[in-house]
Amino acid sequence: MPTTPIRSVNHLFWRAGMGLSPQEARAAANAPYNELVDRLFSESVSCTPITTAHTVVSGSAYRAMKPTEQFKYRRASREAQRRLNALWRQKLITTHGCLREKMALFWHGHFVAWTYWSNCTEQYLNTLREHALGDLGTLLKRVSRTPAMLAYLSNQLNRKDAPNENFAREVMELFTLGRGHYTEQDIKEAARAFTGWSFELGTASFNFHEKQHDFGEKTFRGHTGNFDGDDILGLLLADPRTAEFISRKMYRWFVSPEVNEQFVAQMADRFFKSEYDIADLMRFVFTSDQFKDPAILGRRIKSPVELLCGLDKNFTLRFEREEDPLFLQRLLGQELLNPPNVSGWKEGDGWVDSNALMLRLKLPSALLNMGQLNWEDRGASTGDLDKMMSTPDTPMRDAKGRVFRTAPDKAAFLAQLPPNITNEDLFELMLQVPPTEVLRSSMGKGDLMERVLELLSSPEYQLC
């Protein structure tokens, strides 16, 4: 499949954002490639915090509430979490500033955290967004102090008389060195250094409890001193393995799941020598011959969030209820701000087991033809998935009797396409891999929207 200017810009913006609309892609194809890269970075310089209106109380005030009051508070917090999900999703869909949001999504899957409390989730998300393109050292230290992270990894239970090793272990295994590059003794010594790191729930702020901190001498990975948590993080950043571990993960996420070790070594060397300048590393990646290699196009399977955001970007999906997009994320296996475990989501083939793929192929018909999906888990048979689809005349309802609907703006999408656009032009505009003969024959020469729907419902469209 030849690489054309349109495919090149779509490749760049699928990796650095959530793709482009047809109008955006055709306009960008006329611009020099490096100019587009410059624009990605210049439009992502500023970061406006995402905020939701919610009432917060201190931990002691919450504990003093009656059970009915606690229930109402938790429900309000869940509603605020839902709004936060929706607001970030809109940021992700917007092309202007998309690189910062896509980087924040990467870090969300790297520095995994979760909490019930919406103010802590909000602070965690904005920390990722603010430092997404800064330096890794600042990001690591800031996110490690967020209440969401400290609570998720139980560090509020880490005290000098009863160390909790969970946070220290994950900092090394998942955030910096990777598995196999530290010892059990390293974990014990690091845990001592992180004793006393806690937080205040109501203000979503970091608290250092001096009386709970172990001020004794510690020996960590060959270094001895009266280390605290920041010292441990600094020692981890001083190890080139951290640069290598994160560079390899970035390569798989932004370039290809099949790793080019030679290029990863170049990334790691540059990352380490730049004192972990994230923007510098990403500019190096996006402008490299390795990234622009035609063999790299279409090597990634779109994550559920990428798939949904791409459809939303093109068709301005309007959902009846605020929770409907969350249902779709959950059904497909990736709900923003609600990771499955401390390791995050399984990327690549993990998105497309047989049931998930069938659902993904049927999703465009449901969303764009006013079809319905019920509130079932995705673990259904092919026959069950057929039953999940319906038409406006026979609306499907969830377990609570609610109908799931969306109203797409198909006319606005079609207005971006030339009136006599050919199937080959559609393939170039919307696919990153060659169409199979099955897709070619199913597209036919019928109604334009029907042809677009066939394309969106193809296995080829799952790739970016």
Buried (B, 14 or more C-beta within 10 A) or exposed (E): BEBEBBBBBBBBBBBBBBBBBBBBBBEBBEEEBEEBBBBBBEBBEEBEEBEBEBEBBEEEEBEEEEEEEBEEBBEBBEBBBBBBBBBBBEBBBBBEBBBBBBBBBBBBBBBBBBBBBBBBBBBBBBBBBBBBBBBBBBBBBBBBBBBBBBBBBEBBBBBBEEBBBBBBBBBBBBBBBBEEBBEEEBBBBBBBBBBBBBBEBBBBEBBBBEEBBBBEEBEBBEEEEEBBBBBBBBBBBEBEBBBBBBBBBBBBBBBBEEBBEEBBEBBBBBBBEBEBBBBBBBBBBBBBEBBBBEEBBBBBBBBBBBBBBBBBBBBBBEBEEEBBBBBBBBBBBBBBBEBEEBEBBEBEEEBBEEBBBBBBBBBBBBBBBBBBBBBBEBEBEEEBBEEBBBEEEEBBEBEEEBBBBBEBEBEEBBEBBEEEBEBEBBBBBBBBBEBEEEBBEBBEEEEBBEBBBBBBBBBBBBBB
